[in-house]
Amino acid sequence: MIARRTLLAAALAAPVAAETPTGAEAQAFKARNLRFAGAGGIELAGTLLLPADSATKKVPGVVLIAGSGPTDRDGNNPLLPVKVDLLKEIAEVLAGAGIASLRYDKRGIGQSTKAPQTLAAQEQFFGWENFIGDVQLAHAELIKHDEVKPYATALLGHSEGGLFAIATAQMSIAQPPYALVLASTPGRPLQDIIREQLERAAPALVDAAQRIMLEIRKTGHVPADVPHSLAALFPAYIGPFLKGEFGFEPAATLAKLKQPCLLLQGGADQQVVPMGDVQPLIDALSQRTAPGEVQVVPAVSHNLKAVDGPADPGLAGPLAPAIATRLTSWLAATLGA
């Protein structure tokens, strides 16, 4: 989680522009570059990837939501040493199964609207509610396209993106997503996870972090006296975002949702730890009458890639085959692909 929070700390409607298939996408899929409105009037840049048969029939669609940090629409992060391509790989796997997807650069990232310069403006720009609004508007963009069945859609959130998916699914909107996929998503309140990971990795910082998190929960702002060793975890602008995230209870919220839900988790995830961080979501699914399934795959990382051993972070390489198979089969059955 230290690595995960550091990535978050570092980052934190226009018509179709062009169809620009490249690489593997050019072989069988149609990639449509988009610009559309995000929360607060910003612009989000994304890619709608359509399966080949979308030219002759409507297909289901999924919004792909990136995890924390400066992660772009493909699932890549400049702070990491390799290209992960997680969301791009998921999009291509889905297209091969007859399912469209929309993935987008988060606000402040890639080709989406850049962050403002002043602290007050940054606090507002990166507010928790804005990220939720962006997901809602991305889903609204997805169902605008004639190739997509508006009643057969899902939100797929990776890591922190899964929290955005849960929060969006509880909103009252005219055309809500039909299903949810939560991949490597924590089920416990964030402040508990941060505290426990600091206790394991840097116990001397626990008291200072606890004080900072308490101040954020009270005021919505990061205090001015953050120690240098915690500055990456708590940058000055992140207060309003973390106040929202600290107050969000993913398991309790999931328990109230009506959408069918699939949990995907790597057994070798070193950031969202199985089963401690995930068990609350599993328990929440058991409390519902709506369909819910869980797939925990051994020797698979936080980024849903196969790992060779404990020292392998599982960043590079293709989507783990067991993850790809379970994801596509569940979505096909649930959305009717």
Secondary structure, 3 states (H helix, E strand, C coil): CHHHHHHHHHHCCCCCCEECCCCCHHHHCEEEEEEEECHHHCEEEEEEEECHHHHCCCEEEEEEECCCCCCCCCCCCCCCCCCCCHHHHHHHHHHHCCCEEEEECCCCCCCCCCCCCCHHHHHHHCCHHHHHHHHHHHHHHHCCCCCEEEEEEEEEEECHHHHHHHHHHCCCCCCCCCEEEEECCCCCCHHHHHHHHHHHHCHHHHHHHHHHHHHHHHHCCCCCCCCHHHCCCCCHHHHHHHHHHHCCCHHHHHHHCCCCEEEEEECCCCCCCCCCCCHHHHHHHHCCCCCEEEEEECCECCCCEECCCCCCCCCCCCECHHHHHHHHHHHHHHHCC
